[in-house]
Amino acid sequence: MLTLTTASLLLNGLATVSAFPEYAARLARADLDKRVGVPATVEFPEYPGNPAHAEYNKFDASSQAVSTSGEHAFMPPGDNDIRGPCAGLNAAANHGYLPRSGIATAESINTGLQEAFGLDKTATLFLQAATMFFDGDPTSGRWSIGYHSDDTQSLGAIGNLLGNETGICAYGHSKTEADASITRGDWLAPTMNSNCASYPEFAQELLDLATSMTGGNLTPRVMAQHQYNRKQYSIANNPNYFSPAYGGVAFTFGAHMFAYELLANHSTEAPRGVLTPEVFESFFSYTRDSSGALMYTYGMERIPDNWYKRADDDMWTLSDIVISTAQQCASYPDNCQVGGNTGTVNSFQGVDAGDITGGLLSSFGDLSDPNMVGCFISQAIQADVPSFLDNVFDGAELTLVKNLIPSQLLPALEPLGACPNLPAGRSITAYGSAYPGGQVMQQGNRAPY
């Protein structure tokens, strides 16, 4: 079995796997790879990630206040500015915590997301590295927070002739962004199929769920249940639904957790944060019409005034992403299946876990173990990056960017855990070829929204 080194455990918090060993034991008794449409089996934690978050009880207004004035005053995006599927990235750009152009850089991601939301640098370094290799330009470190932009290319016109740096939505589908997101559409669904834009129907379903579960506020448990509901909706309504290893299992759920963990408002009374419907609607660019119905405006995500981020000693880390993903897989094993519909609705077929992971996993039930989740994510990214680069670069340029993998990508994956003798995994371009929704397309004529 793959294990983490003692140093990694201490530095990254993954020693907390001992807090839920019963999950793995319980899942080991079930043939979970054949289960579809099964509700939660193990209750999702009230405070996921490192158990220390559940005990956090401090608040410091001066250090946690997030400025929404001066250089960080809200400004709507201009005609050439790009916004995309991530509410947090859009809001950060609209307030100048990221470039207002919507073209992210390594420096802005690694400083702006911590300054605005309290996202730890283990997480920002990982997200920056993976996204620039998947969706952007590894040479410059630039990537679009939405759809394609010529401004990410370090090679100018020559680079654009070689291939399309997609950005994270539209033709970036199934690399970082994947189906069954919080409020966005499935890119290959028959209707409501912009994966850059938000749909009021999905946002209202989330708010209604919160009302039924908590009386109104959005919590991690609400977000976890919503992820399950969204995946079941996509299976039942999108004949091309597809869930890849990284985008479908880890990133889509990670985004559901970000919605609470990074957007909740903190106070003396609520040091662990509260995400009210009003704060959610501001961050997700929603207003209400005269009848009270949700109205979405593209790209107007806004940090509320008098909003306070996570504390510096309680930041959301990469190990929290890994642990909460394992907790998801324990509570909602269907969410952690890799595979998709086969051209008709309700035709979901999963891939063989051992086949696509080279034996790392015996079943996707193994992903209730955070150690396995970390190695699974690392393996999936290392398998996918070369094939994605092959579709964007050529010749000497391809050699150049592939040579950046050891120095710029692999170090960012190290905090996922020590994975000695990690077998090679299969790329989405290999195992996804059997599914209509698994065909990775770098470019085309469709508008992003």
LODREN-454738 format. One record per residue (C-alpha): residue in one letter; x, y, z. Coordinates in steps of 0.25 Angstrom, whole numbers, plus 2048, in hexadecimal, padded with zeros to 3 digits. Last residue first. Layout:
REM residues N
+--------+-----+-----+-----+
: residu :   X :   Y :   Z :
+--------+-----+-----+-----+
:      A :   X :   Y :   Z :
...
+--------+-----+-----+-----+
REM end
This chain:
REM residues 449
+--------+-----+-----+-----+
: residu :   X :   Y :   Z :
+--------+-----+-----+-----+
:      Y : 7A8 : 87D : 7A2 :
:      P : 7B6 : 878 : 79D :
:      A : 7B2 : 879 : 78F :
:      R : 7B3 : 86C : 787 :
:      N : 7BC : 86C : 77A :
:      G : 7C7 : 862 : 77E :
:      Q : 7D3 : 860 : 787 :
:      Q : 7DB : 857 : 790 :
:      M : 7D1 : 84B : 790 :
:      V : 7D3 : 840 : 79A :
:      Q : 7C9 : 835 : 796 :
:      G : 7C4 : 82F : 7A4 :
:      G : 7B6 : 834 : 7A2 :
:      P : 7B3 : 82A : 796 :
:      Y : 7BA : 81F : 79F :
:      A : 7C3 : 814 : 79A :
:      S : 7CE : 81E : 798 :
:      G : 7CF : 822 : 7A6 :
:      Y : 7D8 : 817 : 7AB :
:      A : 7E3 : 81B : 7A1 :
:      T : 7E1 : 82A : 79F :
:      I : 7DE : 82A : 7AE :
:      S : 7ED : 825 : 7B1 :
:      R : 7F0 : 818 : 7B7 :
:      G : 7F8 : 817 : 7C3 :
:      A : 806 : 814 : 7C5 :
:      P : 80A : 80C : 7D2 :
:      L : 80E : 814 : 7DE :
:      N : 81B : 80D : 7E3 :
:      P : 81B : 816 : 7EF :
:      C : 80F : 81F : 7F1 :
:      A : 813 : 829 : 7FC :
:      G : 807 : 833 : 7FE :
:      L : 7FF : 83D : 7F6 :
:      P : 809 : 847 : 7FC :
:      E : 813 : 842 : 7F0 :
:      L : 809 : 846 : 7E5 :
:      A : 80E : 855 : 7E4 :
:      P : 81D : 84F : 7E3 :
:      L : 818 : 847 : 7D7 :
:      L : 813 : 852 : 7CF :
:      Q : 81D : 85D : 7CE :
:      S : 82B : 856 : 7CE :
:      P : 828 : 848 : 7C9 :
:      I : 81D : 84C : 7BF :
:      L : 825 : 858 : 7B9 :
:      N : 82B : 84F : 7AF :
:      K : 81E : 84C : 7A9 :
:      V : 81C : 85B : 7A6 :
:      L : 829 : 85B : 79F :
:      T : 828 : 84E : 797 :
:      L : 81A : 853 : 792 :
:      E : 820 : 860 : 78E :
:      A : 82B : 859 : 786 :
:      G : 821 : 851 : 77E :
:      D : 812 : 854 : 781 :
:      F : 809 : 85A : 78C :
:      V : 7FB : 85A : 78F :
:      N : 7F5 : 84C : 78D :
:      D : 802 : 845 : 792 :
:      L : 801 : 84D : 79E :
:      F : 7F4 : 847 : 7A2 :
:      S : 7FA : 839 : 7A0 :
:      P : 806 : 83C : 7A8 :
:      V : 7FE : 842 : 7B4 :
:      D : 7F4 : 837 : 7B5 :
:      A : 7FC : 82C : 7BB :
:      Q : 803 : 835 : 7C5 :
:      I : 7F6 : 83B : 7C9 :
:      A : 7EF : 82D : 7CB :
:      Q : 7FB : 828 : 7D3 :
:      S : 7FC : 834 : 7DD :
:      I : 7ED : 833 : 7DF :
:      F : 7ED : 824 : 7E2 :
:      C : 7F9 : 826 : 7EB :
:      G : 7F2 : 830 : 7F3 :
:      V : 7E5 : 828 : 7F3 :
:      M : 7EC : 81C : 7F7 :
:      N : 7F2 : 822 : 804 :
:      P : 7E5 : 829 : 807 :
:      D : 7DE : 81B : 808 :
:      S : 7D0 : 81B : 804 :
:      L : 7D5 : 81A : 7F6 :
:      D : 7D7 : 80B : 7F7 :
:      G : 7C8 : 80A : 7F4 :
:      F : 7CC : 80E : 7E6 :
:      S : 7D0 : 7FF : 7E5 :
:      S : 7DE : 7F8 : 7E5 :
:      L : 7E5 : 805 : 7E4 :
:      L : 7F4 : 807 : 7E1 :
:      G : 7F3 : 7FB : 7D7 :
:      G : 7F7 : 802 : 7CB :
:      T : 7ED : 80D : 7CE :
:      I : 7E4 : 80C : 7C2 :
:      D : 7E3 : 7FD : 7C2 :
:      G : 7E2 : 7FC : 7D1 :
:      A : 7D6 : 805 : 7D2 :
:      D : 7CF : 7FF : 7C6 :
:      V : 7C7 : 809 : 7BF :
:      G : 7B9 : 80C : 7C3 :
:      Q : 7AC : 80B : 7BB :
:      F : 7A1 : 815 : 7BC :
:      S : 795 : 813 : 7B2 :
:      N : 78B : 81B : 7BA :
:      V : 78A : 825 : 7AE :
:      T : 78F : 820 : 7A0 :
:      G : 79C : 821 : 799 :
:      T : 7A5 : 818 : 7A2 :
:      N : 7A3 : 81F : 7AF :
:      G : 7B0 : 821 : 7B7 :
:      G : 7BC : 81C : 7BE :
:      V : 7C4 : 81E : 7CA :
:      Q : 7BD : 81B : 7D7 :
:      C : 7C0 : 824 : 7E3 :
:      N : 7B2 : 82B : 7E4 :
:      D : 7AB : 81D : 7E5 :
:      P : 7B3 : 81B : 7F2 :
:      Y : 7AB : 826 : 7F9 :
:      S : 7AF : 826 : 808 :
:      A : 7BD : 81F : 807 :
:      C : 7C0 : 825 : 7FA :
:      Q : 7BD : 833 : 7FF :
:      Q : 7C5 : 830 : 80B :
:      A : 7D1 : 82D : 802 :
:      T : 7CF : 83A : 7FA :
:      S : 7CE : 841 : 808 :
:      I : 7DC : 83B : 80B :
:      V : 7E2 : 83F : 7FE :
:      I : 7DD : 84D : 7FE :
:      D : 7E1 : 84F : 80C :
:      S : 7EF : 84A : 809 :
:      L : 7F0 : 855 : 7FF :
:      T : 7EC : 85F : 809 :
:      W : 7E1 : 867 : 80E :
:      M : 7E6 : 872 : 817 :
:      D : 7E4 : 871 : 826 :
:      D : 7F1 : 878 : 82C :
:      D : 7EF : 884 : 822 :
:      A : 7E0 : 885 : 825 :
:      R : 7D6 : 882 : 81B :
:      K : 7D0 : 88F : 814 :
:      Y : 7C7 : 89A : 819 :
:      W : 7BD : 8A1 : 812 :
:      N : 7B8 : 8AF : 815 :
:      D : 7B5 : 8B3 : 807 :
:      P : 7B1 : 8A6 : 7FE :
:      I : 7BC : 8A1 : 7F5 :
:      R : 7B5 : 8A2 : 7E7 :
:      E : 7B3 : 899 : 7DB :
:      M : 7AE : 8A1 : 7CF :
:      G : 7B3 : 898 : 7C4 :
:      Y : 7A6 : 894 : 7BD :
:      T : 79A : 899 : 7C4 :
:      Y : 790 : 88F : 7CA :
:      M : 782 : 892 : 7CF :
:      L : 77C : 88A : 7DB :
:      A : 76D : 88C : 7DC :
:      G : 768 : 895 : 7E7 :
:      S : 75C : 89A : 7E0 :
:      S : 762 : 8A8 : 7DD :
:      D : 76F : 8A1 : 7D8 :
:      R : 77A : 89C : 7E1 :
:      T : 789 : 89D : 7DF :
:      Y : 793 : 893 : 7DD :
:      S : 7A2 : 894 : 7D9 :
:      F : 7A7 : 888 : 7E0 :
:      F : 7AF : 88F : 7EB :
:      S : 7A3 : 899 : 7EE :
:      E : 799 : 88D : 7EE :
:      F : 7A1 : 885 : 7F8 :
:      V : 7A2 : 891 : 801 :
:      E : 793 : 892 : 801 :
:      P : 790 : 884 : 802 :
:      T : 799 : 883 : 80F :
:      L : 7A6 : 87D : 810 :
:      V : 7AA : 87D : 81F :
:      G : 7B9 : 87B : 823 :
:      R : 7C1 : 873 : 82D :
:      P : 7C3 : 880 : 836 :
:      A : 7B4 : 882 : 836 :
:      E : 7B0 : 88B : 842 :
:      T : 7BE : 892 : 841 :
:      S : 7BC : 893 : 832 :
:      H : 7BE : 88C : 825 :
:      N : 7B7 : 88C : 818 :
:      A : 7B7 : 87F : 810 :
:      L : 7BD : 881 : 802 :
:      L : 7CA : 878 : 803 :
:      E : 7C5 : 86C : 80A :
:      Y : 7B7 : 86D : 806 :
:      A : 7B8 : 86E : 7F7 :
:      F : 7C6 : 868 : 7F7 :
:      M : 7C0 : 85B : 7FC :
:      H : 7B7 : 85A : 7EF :
:      A : 7C3 : 85E : 7E7 :
:      G : 7CB : 852 : 7ED :
:      F : 7BF : 849 : 7E9 :
:      T : 7C1 : 84D : 7DB :
:      F : 7D1 : 84C : 7DC :
:      A : 7D2 : 83F : 7E2 :
:      V : 7C9 : 834 : 7DC :
:      G : 7C5 : 83B : 7CF :
:      G : 7D1 : 843 : 7CB :
:      Y : 7DB : 83A : 7D0 :
:      A : 7D6 : 82C : 7CC :
:      P : 7CC : 830 : 7C1 :
:      S : 7BD : 830 : 7C3 :
:      F : 7B5 : 831 : 7B6 :
:      Y : 7A7 : 834 : 7B3 :
:      N : 7A4 : 833 : 7A4 :
:      P : 795 : 82E : 7A5 :
:      N : 793 : 83A : 7AE :
:      N : 786 : 83A : 7B6 :
:      A : 786 : 82E : 7C0 :
:      I : 795 : 82C : 7C1 :
:      S : 796 : 83C : 7C3 :
:      Y : 78B : 83C : 7CD :
:      Q : 792 : 831 : 7D5 :
:      K : 79F : 839 : 7D5 :
:      R : 798 : 846 : 7D9 :
:      N : 791 : 83F : 7E5 :
:      Y : 79E : 839 : 7EA :
:      Q : 7A5 : 846 : 7E9 :
:      H : 799 : 84D : 7F0 :
:      Q : 79A : 843 : 7FB :
:      A : 7A9 : 847 : 7FD :
:      M : 7A5 : 855 : 7FD :
:      V : 79A : 854 : 807 :
:      R : 7A4 : 84C : 810 :
:      P : 7AF : 857 : 80E :
:      T : 7A4 : 861 : 813 :
:      L : 79B : 86B : 80B :
:      N : 792 : 873 : 814 :
:      G : 783 : 872 : 812 :
:      G : 77B : 86A : 81D :
:      T : 786 : 860 : 81E :
:      M : 783 : 854 : 815 :
:      S : 776 : 858 : 80E :
:      T : 77A : 866 : 80C :
:      A : 788 : 862 : 807 :
:      L : 781 : 859 : 7FD :
:      D : 779 : 864 : 7F8 :
:      L : 785 : 86D : 7F7 :
:      L : 78C : 862 : 7EF :
:      E : 780 : 860 : 7E6 :
:      Q : 77F : 86F : 7E4 :
:      A : 78E : 86F : 7DF :
:      F : 78B : 864 : 7D5 :
:      E : 77F : 86B : 7CF :
:      P : 786 : 878 : 7CF :
:      Y : 790 : 873 : 7C5 :
:      S : 79E : 878 : 7C6 :
:      A : 7A7 : 87A : 7BA :
:      C : 7B5 : 874 : 7B6 :
:      N : 7B0 : 866 : 7B4 :
:      S : 7A6 : 86A : 7AB :
:      N : 79D : 85E : 7A8 :
:      M : 78F : 862 : 7AD :
:      T : 789 : 859 : 7A3 :
:      P : 78E : 84C : 79B :
:      A : 79A : 84A : 7A5 :
:      L : 7A8 : 84A : 79F :
:      W : 7AD : 856 : 7A8 :
:      D : 7A6 : 852 : 7B4 :
:      G : 7A0 : 85E : 7BA :
:      R : 7A5 : 867 : 7C5 :
:      T : 79E : 868 : 7D3 :
:      I : 7A7 : 85F : 7DD :
:      S : 7AD : 857 : 7D2 :
:      A : 7A8 : 84A : 7CD :
:      D : 7B1 : 848 : 7C1 :
:      A : 7C0 : 84C : 7C1 :
:      E : 7CA : 857 : 7C2 :
:      T : 7D8 : 854 : 7C3 :
:      K : 7DA : 84C : 7B7 :
:      S : 7CC : 847 : 7B4 :
:      H : 7C8 : 854 : 7AD :
:      G : 7D3 : 85E : 7A9 :
:      Y : 7CC : 85F : 79C :
:      A : 7C1 : 868 : 7A3 :
:      C : 7C8 : 86A : 7B1 :
:      I : 7D5 : 86A : 7B8 :
:      G : 7DD : 872 : 7AD :
:      T : 7DF : 86B : 7A0 :
:      E : 7ED : 86D : 79B :
:      N : 7EA : 869 : 78D :
:      G : 7F4 : 863 : 784 :
:      L : 801 : 865 : 77B :
:      L : 7FC : 871 : 773 :
:      N : 7F9 : 878 : 781 :
:      G : 807 : 876 : 785 :
:      I : 80D : 87D : 778 :
:      A : 803 : 889 : 77A :
:      G : 809 : 88C : 788 :
:      L : 813 : 881 : 78E :
:      S : 810 : 885 : 79C :
:      Q : 801 : 882 : 79A :
:      T : 7F8 : 886 : 7A5 :
:      D : 7F3 : 893 : 79E :
:      D : 7ED : 88B : 792 :
:      S : 7E1 : 888 : 79C :
:      H : 7D9 : 87C : 79D :
:      Y : 7CE : 87B : 7A7 :
:      G : 7CD : 87E : 7B5 :
:      I : 7D8 : 880 : 7C0 :
:      S : 7E2 : 881 : 7B5 :
:      W : 7F0 : 87C : 7B7 :
:      R : 7FE : 882 : 7B8 :
:      G : 80A : 87A : 7BE :
:      S : 813 : 880 : 7B3 :
:      T : 819 : 873 : 7AE :
:      P : 80E : 86A : 7B4 :
:      D : 803 : 871 : 7AB :
:      G : 7F5 : 86E : 7AE :
:      D : 7EA : 864 : 7B0 :
:      F : 7F1 : 857 : 7B5 :
:      F : 7FF : 85B : 7B8 :
:      M : 7FB : 869 : 7BE :
:      T : 7F0 : 862 : 7C5 :
:      A : 7F8 : 858 : 7CC :
:      A : 803 : 862 : 7D1 :
:      Q : 7FA : 86D : 7D5 :
:      L : 7F1 : 863 : 7DD :
:      F : 7FC : 85C : 7E4 :
:      L : 803 : 869 : 7E8 :
:      T : 7F6 : 86F : 7EC :
:      A : 7F3 : 863 : 7F5 :
:      T : 800 : 862 : 7FC :
:      K : 7FF : 871 : 7FD :
:      D : 7F4 : 871 : 806 :
:      L : 7E6 : 877 : 801 :
:      G : 7E2 : 882 : 80B :
:      F : 7D8 : 888 : 802 :
:      A : 7DD : 896 : 7FC :
:      E : 7EB : 896 : 801 :
:      Q : 7EE : 887 : 7FF :
:      L : 7E7 : 888 : 7F1 :
:      G : 7EF : 894 : 7ED :
:      T : 7FD : 88F : 7F1 :
:      N : 7FF : 882 : 7EA :
:      I : 7F5 : 885 : 7DF :
:      S : 7FB : 892 : 7DC :
:      E : 809 : 88E : 7DC :
:      A : 806 : 882 : 7D3 :
:      T : 7FF : 88A : 7C9 :
:      A : 7F0 : 88B : 7C6 :
:      I : 7EA : 891 : 7BA :
:      G : 7DC : 896 : 7BE :
:      S : 7DF : 8A4 : 7B9 :
:      R : 7DD : 8A9 : 7C7 :
:      P : 7EA : 8A3 : 7CC :
:      L : 7E7 : 89B : 7D9 :
:      Y : 7E4 : 8A2 : 7E6 :
:      G : 7DF : 8AD : 7DE :
:      H : 7D1 : 8AD : 7E3 :
:      N : 7CA : 8A8 : 7D6 :
:      A : 7D6 : 89E : 7D5 :
:      A : 7D4 : 899 : 7E3 :
:      A : 7C5 : 898 : 7E0 :
:      N : 7C7 : 890 : 7D3 :
:      L : 7D1 : 887 : 7DA :
:      G : 7C7 : 884 : 7E5 :
:      A : 7BB : 882 : 7DC :
:      C : 7C3 : 878 : 7D4 :
:      P : 7BC : 875 : 7C6 :
:      G : 7C2 : 880 : 7BE :
:      R : 7C5 : 88F : 7BD :
:      I : 7CE : 895 : 7B2 :
:      D : 7D0 : 8A4 : 7B0 :
:      N : 7D0 : 8AA : 7A2 :
:      D : 7C2 : 8B1 : 7A3 :
:      G : 7C6 : 8B6 : 7B1 :
:      P : 7C3 : 8AE : 7BE :
:      P : 7BA : 8B5 : 7C8 :
:      M : 7C3 : 8BC : 7D3 :
:      F : 7C2 : 8B9 : 7E1 :
:      A : 7CB : 8C1 : 7EA :
:      H : 7D8 : 8BA : 7ED :
:      E : 7E2 : 8C6 : 7EA :
:      G : 7D9 : 8CF : 7F2 :
:      S : 7CE : 8C7 : 7F9 :
:      T : 7CA : 8B8 : 7FA :
:      S : 7D4 : 8B5 : 805 :
:      V : 7D4 : 8A7 : 80B :
:      A : 7D3 : 8A8 : 81B :
:      Q : 7DA : 89C : 821 :
:      S : 7E6 : 8A2 : 826 :
:      S : 7DF : 8AE : 82D :
:      A : 7D3 : 8A6 : 831 :
:      D : 7DA : 89B : 839 :
:      F : 7D2 : 88F : 83B :
:      K : 7D5 : 883 : 843 :
:      N : 7CD : 876 : 846 :
:      Y : 7D3 : 86B : 83E :
:      E : 7CF : 85D : 843 :
:      A : 7C8 : 858 : 836 :
:      H : 7D4 : 85D : 82E :
:      A : 7DD : 854 : 836 :
:      P : 7D6 : 848 : 830 :
:      N : 7DE : 84A : 823 :
:      G : 7D5 : 84A : 817 :
:      P : 7C6 : 84A : 81A :
:      Y : 7BE : 852 : 824 :
:      E : 7B0 : 84C : 825 :
:      P : 7B6 : 83F : 821 :
:      F : 7AF : 837 : 816 :
:      E : 7A6 : 82C : 81C :
:      V : 7AA : 81F : 817 :
:      T : 7A1 : 818 : 80D :
:      A : 79C : 824 : 805 :
:      P : 792 : 820 : 7FA :
:      V : 793 : 815 : 7F0 :
:      G : 790 : 819 : 7E2 :
:      V : 79B : 811 : 7DB :
:      R : 7A2 : 805 : 7E2 :
:      K : 7AA : 7FB : 7DA :
:      D : 7B8 : 801 : 7DE :
:      L : 7B3 : 800 : 7ED :
:      D : 7B4 : 7F1 : 7EF :
:      A : 7B3 : 7F3 : 7FE :
:      R : 7BA : 7EE : 80A :
:      A : 7C6 : 7F7 : 807 :
:      L : 7BE : 803 : 808 :
:      R : 7BB : 801 : 817 :
:      A : 7CA : 7FE : 81A :
:      A : 7CE : 80A : 812 :
:      Y : 7C4 : 813 : 819 :
:      E : 7C8 : 80E : 827 :
:      P : 7D6 : 813 : 826 :
:      F : 7D0 : 821 : 828 :
:      A : 7D9 : 82A : 831 :
:      S : 7E5 : 821 : 82E :
:      V : 7E5 : 828 : 820 :
:      T : 7E9 : 834 : 828 :
:      A : 7F8 : 831 : 826 :
:      L : 7F5 : 838 : 819 :
:      G : 7F8 : 846 : 81F :
:      N : 802 : 84B : 815 :
:      L : 80E : 84D : 81C :
:      L : 80D : 842 : 826 :
:      L : 808 : 838 : 81D :
:      S : 812 : 83C : 812 :
:      A : 81E : 83B : 81C :
:      T : 819 : 82D : 821 :
:      T : 819 : 828 : 813 :
:      L : 80C : 824 : 80D :
:      T : 808 : 816 : 809 :
:      L : 805 : 80E : 7FD :
:      M : 800 : 800 : 800 :
+--------+-----+-----+-----+
REM end
